[in-house]
Amino acid sequence: MTKTEIAIAFSNGEFDKTDDFIADDAVWEVVDEDILKGKSAIIEKCNQVVQYFKSVTTDFKTLNVISEDNKVVVNGTAEFIRDGKRVSFVSACDLYEFNDRSQIQKITSYCIQAK
């Protein structure tokens, strides 16, 4: 997978496709929410998110992707629906920084929940 493909997959919750592309000492910061340090902590969080995804219908829309050197930015929206009703709607922007082995070294996520 290319860096861009890895970033888009992660942003769209396709974590099973990205596990092999996360550096052992990677950091994932969800601004004003959480900081996860290390591949195992990130994968554990992803597994928790997948369990939530199983309880809802998800509609991810990728709006923009910008890639330069070892950085990829993905922004888009996610709508979560349960029993035909919107549970939540999030506008998000994820900044990925890759190391020289094309592994995710750092993710900075900005998530804005609709009111």
C-alpha positions as MATLAB code, in Angstrom:
seq = 'MTKTEIAIAFSNGEFDKTDDFIADDAVWEVVDEDILKGKSAIIEKCNQVVQYFKSVTTDFKTLNVISEDNKVVVNGTAEFIRDGKRVSFVSACDLYEFNDRSQIQKITSYCIQAK';
ca = [
       0.000    0.000    0.000;
       1.111    3.550   -0.623;
       1.289    6.099    2.195;
      -1.843    7.735    0.824;
      -3.714    4.413    0.738;
      -2.618    3.622    4.297;
      -3.781    7.025    5.545;
      -7.162    6.831    3.799;
      -7.763    3.300    5.110;
      -6.966    4.349    8.694;
      -9.122    7.477    8.459;
     -12.018    5.374    7.156;
     -11.749    2.865   10.007;
     -10.249    0.047    7.916;
      -7.719   -0.626   10.676;
      -7.110   -4.275    9.761;
      -5.457   -3.041    6.546;
      -3.089   -0.693    8.411;
      -1.762   -2.663   11.412;
       1.398   -3.719    9.582;
       2.157   -0.103    8.662;
       2.284    1.352   12.191;
       5.747    1.915   13.684;
       6.396    0.270   17.066;
       6.953    3.672   18.708;
       4.151    5.505   16.871;
       2.054    8.178   18.597;
      -1.607    8.959   17.914;
      -2.901   12.210   19.334;
      -6.619   12.897   19.165;
      -6.487   16.605   20.016;
      -8.208   17.482   23.310;
      -9.162   13.845   23.819;
      -6.367   11.278   24.033;
      -2.713   10.484   23.303;
      -1.806    6.888   22.530;
       1.845    5.862   22.561;
       3.130    2.732   20.862;
       1.806    0.393   18.203;
       0.095   -1.920   20.693;
      -1.812    0.952   22.355;
      -2.923    2.262   18.965;
      -4.078   -1.174   17.780;
      -5.924   -1.723   21.077;
      -7.784    1.579   20.590;
      -8.556    0.655   16.982;
     -10.037   -2.659   18.168;
     -12.296   -0.754   20.602;
     -13.424    1.545   17.784;
     -14.156   -1.472   15.553;
     -16.459   -2.850   18.261;
     -18.370    0.450   18.228;
     -18.528    0.362   14.420;
     -20.206   -3.069   14.675;
     -23.041   -1.472   16.687;
     -23.837    1.212   14.086;
     -24.019    1.790   10.362;
     -21.133    3.993    9.260;
     -20.972    6.400    6.348;
     -17.461    7.752    5.781;
     -16.834   10.416    3.171;
     -13.282   11.420    2.231;
     -13.336   15.038    1.102;
      -9.661   15.913    0.593;
      -6.307   14.160    0.575;
      -3.021   16.062    0.489;
       0.269   14.218    0.261;
       3.815   15.562    0.312;
       7.006   13.666    1.121;
       6.386   11.768    4.380;
       3.132   13.514    5.275;
      -0.459   12.788    4.273;
      -3.520   14.756    5.355;
      -7.015   13.292    5.073;
     -10.170   15.181    5.904;
     -13.723   14.030    5.706;
     -16.876   13.198    7.599;
     -18.307   10.216    9.397;
     -21.970    9.627   10.096;
     -23.043    6.935   12.545;
     -26.583    5.564   12.357;
     -28.415    3.113   14.616;
     -32.010    1.980   14.114;
     -32.425    4.471   11.284;
     -31.442    7.466   13.444;
     -28.239    9.492   13.436;
     -26.218    8.741   16.565;
     -23.454   11.184   15.698;
     -21.795   13.102   12.898;
     -18.101   13.991   12.949;
     -16.005   16.244   10.736;
     -12.393   15.144   10.957;
      -8.902   15.919    9.743;
      -6.030   13.470   10.250;
      -2.375   14.375    9.712;
      -0.115   11.348    9.176;
       3.654   11.481    9.459;
       5.550    8.494    8.076;
       9.072    7.324    8.877;
      11.656    6.329    6.266;
      10.220    2.777    6.189;
       6.783    4.092    5.097;
       5.326    3.304    8.515;
       3.016    5.645   10.390;
       5.159    7.436   12.975;
       2.605    9.978   14.188;
      -1.072   10.721   13.693;
      -2.671   13.971   14.791;
      -6.466   13.828   14.594;
      -8.845   16.750   14.860;
     -12.453   15.642   15.348;
     -15.424   18.004   15.593;
     -18.703   16.459   16.686;
     -21.870   18.042   15.286;
     -24.251   19.430   17.874;
];
